[in-house]
Amino acid sequence: MTSKEEPVLAGLASPEDIRGLSLADLNRLAREVRDLIIRVVSTNGGHLAPSLGTVELTLALLKVFDPAKDRIIWDVGHQAYAYKILTGRRDSFHTLRTRGGISGFPRPAESAFDHFAVGHSSTSISAGLGMSVARDILDTDQKVLSIIGDGSMTAGLAFEGLNQAGDLDRDLVVILNDNEMSIAKNVGALSSFLSRNLSSRWMVRFKRDFESFMRQIPRIGDDILNYARKSEESLKNFFTPGILFEALKFNYIGPVDGHNITSLSRILEQSKSLQGPVLVHVLTRKGKGYKPAEDNPTFYHGVGCFEPETGLARKKPDGECLPSYTDVFGGILCELAEKDDSIVAITAAMPEGTGLGAFAERFPERFFDVGICEQHAVTFAAGMATQGLRPVVAIYSTFLQRSYDQVVHDVCLQNLPVTFCLDRGGIVGEDGPTHHGNFDFSFLRHIPNMICMAPKDEAELQRMLATALNHPGPVSVRYPRGVGTGADLGNISPLDLGSSEVMKEGSHGVILAIGSRVYPALEAALEMEKDGLSLRVVNARFVKPLPQKELKESAANYKGLLVVEENALAGGFGSAVLEFLADEDLLQGIRVKRLGIGDFFVEHGPPQELRQSLGLCKNGIKKAALDFFQ
């Protein structure tokens, strides 16, 4: 046993060592793990509050279950920092979210203890059920656990998984990590006692035997059985929120204090022996053990660098103090909504992340946070649009992928005026492949009736939003993560559809860039001009409709066209350009080269480093242009 004077964490060789620790050592280990999480996240950024809230839960899981054999699936993944530390990544944890370091999310390619890759929410129950079925078909005996947060439980996918899990009656443990403090006020010792005792192993066996016996009594057996069920449910569910899960045929256990390792271990040991689907309701506190995060869990949910002693954000370089695209979007939307009562804003559990916080305060009756339900958000917006409103749906580019069917059938097929504002378009950075928005050009431009735009700077973002809200059909506006360029925000006049902008004239060829790659292309061209290579630089603005006039002029007057985008090359902006030139029979006299993201998922790391590796920075565009035009 580890002595009290020695660090506990440093003495752990494997997750198995946790099983032999005393309660005192486990509590000390919890403090050490929290200290390590705070120290690393303060330097690297990351999801602080959620992971601080699951430290004791992680210890209890590893005390009761074997992660080398059992399948432990973390929903979303930003709850899993403690799990990473305690499953062989303690010494590499300082590399969290850095290029070449460990991911901020579970990744089977990173560790055999990570059983399912995840970046967005609400997948754990479906994945866990799939593993449970596979276990039974293959006749193995591992336990399967899905840990899901209360926010993630709002998504339809989670309930689809719950519904089938109850129907299939497979052995599956779902742990609901409930960190909403308001719920803690509504439960207490009595509800925990009732739930625990009504769900114990002997009670479950007794209930099954009792039901079998009662069914054999002629005429009155079913009536008595129904009365008994109602009596238990009325008692149990009067004090606990378990009625929903019991209705889905889950055996409900909880609520239980998620920071009491002894109680957690006992409940998890109990769930381990039960048959059929079990839901363990665990109450935790976001930011547990770090007062700044406890006081402001929203800010510390996903946080940048900060001073661990005070919790204050570290001072940014002057260039990073400009307003972000997200902030500019939120500001101009408020300005436009002030003049137009039909504008409504919708987000899927990301009001701050999408810049809609100010809109929610100023226009609460026109702001709707639907929870982690992107599919519902889109169809909800479509319904509003049929009645004359102008819905603006603000969703991260990567998360809009979840609602592709709704975008096609519910919005575009009906040609409804829904505006999709896609934040985090292109390279996102340290959150990695699950969060990069590298596919929206490809999966939106081919849908009939959809207009696709991407601004070169925050001033053009304003004009594009005005354009979208004046258009009678669906529009997507895609913009990057991070600060803008410092452009003048005075002009909010709409753009002509399919119009482009010449940023620089040239005689040797054309660089046609879109969105965040316009200014790097311009900078590259200005440098090449000094070396004698004169290139015309065009801001395309539109992926659909394409700037056809510019493309025809380029094909008629130049022998080379370099197309630059921060999107997958497959089906992206460059593909659209090639399709148009081929269809117009304009490819005979002009060579075309596409510069974008290849057929792979981009790893995590600082955005500028990733763009350099992809050849999408100024120097990469310059190299591609020199190779192509000379």
N, C-alpha and C positions, 0 to 999 in steps of 0.2 A: 504494500500500500504506500502510496506517495506521502511523504511527510509534509506537514503543514508549512514548513519553511521552504520547501522546494516548489518551483513552478510545476503545475500539473500538466499544462499543455505541452511543454517541452519534453516531458517524459513519456508521451504517448507514441507508440510505434505504429499502431494500427487502430482502426475503429473498435476492434475487439477489446482493447484495453479499457474502454469506457465501462464495460460491464462489471468490472471488479472494483470500481471506485466507490468510496463511501459517499454519503450524502454531502458531507462537508467538502470533500474533494470535488464533487460535481458542481456544487455552488461556486467554489473557487474557480473551477474550470470555466464556468459560465462567465465570470468576471473577466478572466484572461482572454476568452474568445471575443467578448465585447470590446475590450481594449484594443485587440489586434484589428478588428473590423473598423473601429473609429479611426485608428492611426492610418490605416491604408486608404480608406475612403476619403479622409481629409486631404490626402495627397493626390489620389487618382480620380476622385469623384466616383459616384456610383449610387446604388440604392441602399441608403443607410437605414432609415427608420424601419422598413419592413424586415430586414435581416436582423436588426437588434431585437425585434419583437419575437423572433422564433428560436432564440438560442436554447432556452430550456426545453422547448418542444423537440429540437434537434437532438439534444442530449438524451431525452427520454426515448426517442425513436431508436437511437443507436444502442441504448442500454437494453432494449427489448427485442429489437429485430437485427438481423444480420444483413448489412447492405451488400455483401459479396454474393449472397444467395437471394435474399428477398428483394422485391422490386419496389423501390421508394421513388415516387414520381412527384416532383415539385411543380406545381402550377405556376405559370409565369416565370419563376426562377429567381426573381429578386428577393425571395425569402431565403435563399439557399446559401448565403455566404458562410454561415456557421457550418453547414454541411460540407462545403468545399474544404474548409480548414480542417475538419475532423475526419475527412476521408482522403488523406494523403496529399493535400495541397497546402499544408501549413507553410512549408518553406518557400513555396512559389507564390503565396498569396499576395506578396508585395507587388507582383506583376499584374495584378487584377486589372483588366480592361486596357492594358498597354499592348502595343503592337508586338506580337510574338509571345505575349504572356497569356495567362489563363483568362477565360471568358467570364463575363459578368452573369452568364446564364448556364444552366446545365447543358453539357455536351458529351454524349457518349464517346466521341472521338478523343476527348480530353482525359476521361477517366472511366474505368470499368464500373465505378460506383454511380455514375450518372446513367440512368436507364432510359431516358427519353429526352430528346432535344426540344427546347421550348424557349420562346421569347415573348410571345403574346399569351393571353390568358385563356382559361376555361377548357383546356385540352386534357387535363390530367385524368378526369373520370372516364372519358371515352378511351383514352390510351390504357388506363389501368384495367378497364373491363376487357379490352382486347387481349391484354397480357393474361388476365385470369382465364379467359376462354382457351387461350393457347396452352396455358399450364394444364388445364383439365384434359384437353385433347392429347397432349404429349405425356400426360400422366406423371407430372413432376409435383413437387410439394412446396414450392416457395410461396410465401405470403406476398400479396400485392397491396400497396398503400398509395393512395392519391391524396396529396395535401393541397387543398384549394382555399383561397381567401374568400372572405364574404363578398368583396367587390367582384371577384371573378365568378361568383355564384349567380350574378345577375344575368349572365349570358345564356342564350338559348342552348348553346352547345352543351353547357354543363347539365342542364335539365334533360336534354336528349340522352346524355349518358346515364344520368340517374334513372330515367324512365326504363331504359333497357336493362340496366343492372338489376333493378327490382324485379323485372319480368323474368330474367334468366336465372335469378337466385344463385348466382355464383358467389364464392367467398371473395369478398373485396372489402377493404377498409378505406373509407373516405374520411379524411380528417378535415373538418371545416375550421380553418384558422380565422376566427372572428375577432377583428381588432377594432370594431366600432364601440367606443366607450359607452354610448347610449344604451347598448344592450346589457352591459354589465349592471346597470342600475335596475334592470327589470328582472334580474334573476338573483338567486341567493342560495344559502345552504340547503333550504328545503327542496328546491327544484333539483339541485345536484344529487341530494340524497335519494329522492324519488326516482329520478332517471337511472341512477346507478343501480339501485336495488331492483327496479322493475326490469332491468336489462341484463342482470347477471346471468352467468352461464346456467346455473341450476334453475333460475326462473324461466329462461327461454325453453329449457328442456321440459319443465313442468307445464308451461303453456301449451306446448305441442302435444304432450301426453294428455292433458286435460281436454284439448280440442278433439282429439281422436276419440276419447271416451264419451264426450258429450254427443258427438254425432251419432253414436250407436243407440241413444235413447229415443225410442219412437215418439213421434209427433212433437214433443216439447224440447228435444235436445237442441235443435238449431236456435230456437227462441232464447233458451237459457244462455247458449254460447254467444249470441249477439248481444244480450244484456251484459254479460261478463266483459265482452270486448269494449262496449260503450263505457262501462264503469271504469275500467282501467284507463282508457283513453281520456275520459273526462277528467280523471284525477291527475294523470300524468301531464296532459297537454294544457291543463289550466295553469300549471306552474312553469312549463317549459315550451320552447318553440319547436318541439319535435313532431307536431302533428303532420306537417307537410312531408317530412321524410318517412314517417310511419306510413303515410298514405301511398308513398312510392315503394313500399315494402322493404324499407331499410329498418334495421334495428337501431334505434336512436339512443346514444349514450351522451350525457352531458346536460348542461354546460359544465366544463371543468376548468379550473384555473390553469391557464397555459404557462404560468411561471412557477408552478409548484411541481418540482421534478418527481417527488414521491407520488403525488396523486396522478400525475400524467403517466408514470411508469405502471402504476397499478391498473389504470383504465386501459392502457395499451396492451398490457399483458392479458387483460380480460377479453379485449376485442380479438386478440390473437386466437383465442380458443372457440370463438363463436362461429357458427355456420351461417352461410348466406351473407348478403350485403349488410355492412355495419357503417353507421355514420357517427363519428366522435366529434362532438361540438366543443372546441377549445377556445377559450377567451384569452386573448393576448393584448398587449399594449404596444402600439407602434413606438419605436424609439426607446424601448425599455432600457433603463440603465444609463441613459445619456440625456440630461435634462433639456438641453436645447431641442433635441429631436422629439422628446416627449411633449414639450410645449408647442411645437410647431411641426407635427408629423407630415403635413402636406409639403412644406418646403424641403424637408429632409427625406422625402420619398425617393426622389432622384436628385442628387445634389452635386454641385461642382466642388472645387477645392475650397477648404475652409480651415480656420485655425481651431484645432481640436480643444484647446484650453477654453476658448470663449464661444465657439460655434459660429463665429462671424466669418462671412465669406472673405476670401483673400482678395486683395485689391487687384483689379484687372489692369493690364496695360492699356494705355490711352486708346489705342485702336479698337479695343474690345468693349469700350463704353458706349459705342454707337447703339441706337435702337436696333433690336433684332427684327427680322422679317415678321416673326410672330407678333411682336408688339405693334409694328406698323399695320399689319392686317387688322388687329383688334381695334386700333385707333380709328382707321378709316371706315371700318364697318359701323362703329358707333356714329361717326359723322354722317354716313349715308342713311343710317336708320333714323337719325334725328329728323331727316327730311322725308322719309318714306315709311309710313306705318305698316306697310305690308311685309317689310323685311323681318324675318325671324332667324334665329341662330340655333343650331343643333350641334351637340358634341356627344361623343361616346365616352363619358367618364374622364374627359381631359379638358375641363374648362380653362385651367391655368396653362397647361401645356400647349393649347391651341390659341391662346391669346384672347379668350372670350370672358375672362374674369370681369373686365370693366363693363362689357355688354350686359353680363348677368346682373350687375349692380344697377346699371342705368335703365335697363329694360327687362325687369324680372318676368313680366308677363309674356315676353316674346323670346325668352331664353329657355332651352330645354336640354337637360343632361339626361340621356336615356340609359346611362350605365354602359357596361361593356357589351354593347349590343349594336354593332355596326350595321348588321343586316336590317334590324328594326329601324335604326336611324334613317336609313335611306328610304325605306318604304313609308315611314312616318312623314318624311319630307315630301315624298311624292303625293301623299294624301293631302297635305297642306297646299301643295301647288295646284291641285285640281280645283281648289276653292278660291284661288286668286292671290294667295300669299307668295312671297319670294323667299323660299327657304335657302339658307346658307349652311351647308354641312361641312364643318371643320373637323377633319380627321387626318392623322398621319398617313402619308402615302402607303406605307407598308400595311397599315391596318385596313385600308379601304379594300384590299384584296379579299377580305372576308365577305364583302357585300357585292361581289362582282355580279352575281345573278340578279340582285335587286337593281343594280345600276342599269343592267341591260333591259330587264323585263318591266320593271315598275317605273323607271324614269325615262330611259331613252326610247323605248318602244312607244310610249305615249307622248314623247316629245315635250316633257314637262320642264318648266323653268326652274330647275334645281341647280344651284351653284355648289360645286365641290371645291373646297379650299384645301389643298393637299400640302400640309406642312411636312417638313423633313423630306422633301423630294431630293433624290440623289444620295450621296454619301452622308451618313449620319455621324459615324465616328466610333466611339468606344463601345456602344451597345451592339455593334457588329451585324452579322448577316441577317438576323431576324428583324432588324430595325432599318437597315438601309432601304431607301425608297427608290430602287433602281429599275422598276418594272412598269410604272404607271403610264409612260408614253406608249409602251407596247400593248398594255391590256385595255387602254381606253380609246386610242385613236381609231381603231377599226370598228367601233360601235356606231351605227348610224345615228345621226342627229347630234352627236357629242362634239363640242368645240373644246380644243385642248390648247392652253396657253402656258407660257413660262416666262416670267419677267427677268430682265437682266439686272435689275436693282429694285430697291424698295419703292422708288418713285413710280416705276413702271408697274409694280404690284398694285399700287393704288388705282392706276388707270385701268388695269385688267379687271379689278373687282368692279369698278364702275361699268366696264364693258359687259361683264357677265350679268350684272343686275339690270341691264338694259336689253339683254338678249331674250327672245321669247322661248328659248329651249334650254337644254342642259349644257352646262359649261364646267370645265375643270381648270383650275388655276393652280399650278404647281410651283412651290418656292422652297428654298433650301433652309436648313437649320443654321442658326447663328446670326451674327450681326450683318447689317447692310453695309452699303458703301459710303453712307453720308450724303446721299443724293438729296437734292431739293425736293420737298414733298408738296409743293404748291399746286401742281397740275393734276387734276383728277378727271380730266375729260376722257370720254370713251375712245377706244381705238377702232379703226376700221378693221373688220374681220379679214384675216389673211394679209395684213399690211406688215411690211418689214422696215428696218431702219439701217441705213448705211452709216457705219461708225467710222470708216476710213476708206478712202479711194485707193486703188492700186491697179497695176497694169499686167502683172505676171500671173495672176490667179485669184481665186476667191476662197476665203474662209467663211463658211456659213455656220454660225454658232447659235446656241439657244440657251436661255436661262442663265444659270450661274457660270457657264463657261464663256460667256460673251466677253467679259472684261479680261480674263486671262488670254483669250485669243487676240484681243486688241493689243495687249501689252506685248505679246509675242510678235505680232506683226510690226509694231513700232520698233522693236529691236532689230528685226530682220531688215527693215527699211534702211537702217544705217549701214547694213552690209550689202545693200544693193538689190535685195529681193523685195519687190513692191507688190503687196497683196491687198486686195479689197476685203474689208471685214464687214460682214452683215449680221445684224441682230435679227434672227428669224421671227422671234416673238410667238409664232403659231406653229404647232405641230399639225393642227387641223383647224381650219383649212390652211394648207401650205401657202407660203408666199409665192404664188405661181408666177407672178410678173417678174420677180427677182430671179427665179430659177430659169425662166425662159431667156432672160437677158444674160445670165451667167453662161448658159449653154451656147448662146449666139456669139458671145464676145470673149470667152476665156477657154483655155484648153485644160484647166484643172480646177476641181472643186473639192475642198476639204470640209467635211461636215463634222462638227464637234458637239457632243452631247454627254451629259452625265446620266446615262440610262443604258440599259442593256442594248447591245447592238442588234440582237435578234428582235425584229419587229419594231424597232425604235424609230427615232426621227430620221436617221440616215437611211433606214429602209424605206421610209415614206418618200424621201427625196428620190431615191433610185427608182421606186415604183412609178412616180410621176414622170420622171425623165424617160423611162422606158415606154410608158403608155403614150407619151407625146412624141415618141420616136426622136428624142433629142440626145441620145447617148453616143451618136457616131463621132461627134467632134469634141467631146469633153470626157476627161478621165475623172472618176469620183473615188475618193478615199473616205472611209468612215472611221471616226475616232470616238470610242466610247468604252463600254464595259463588256468584256468577253463572256463566254458561256461558262461562267463560274460564279459562286457566291463570294462576295468580298468579305474578308475577315475584319476583325475589330482593330481599332487603332486610331490615333489622331487623324482627323480628316485630311489635313494637308499632307501628311505622310502617305496616306492611302491614295490620294490623288496623284502624288508623285510616282508611286509604284504603278499606277494605272496609266501614266502618261497624260493625265488630264490637267496638270498644272501648266503654268506659263511655259516652263522649260520643256515639258513633254509635248505641248502643242507646237512649240518652235522646232523641236527635233523632227516631229512628224511632218511638218510643213517643209522643212529643208530637204528631207529625204524624198518627199513627194514632188515638189515643184522644181527641184534642181536636177 
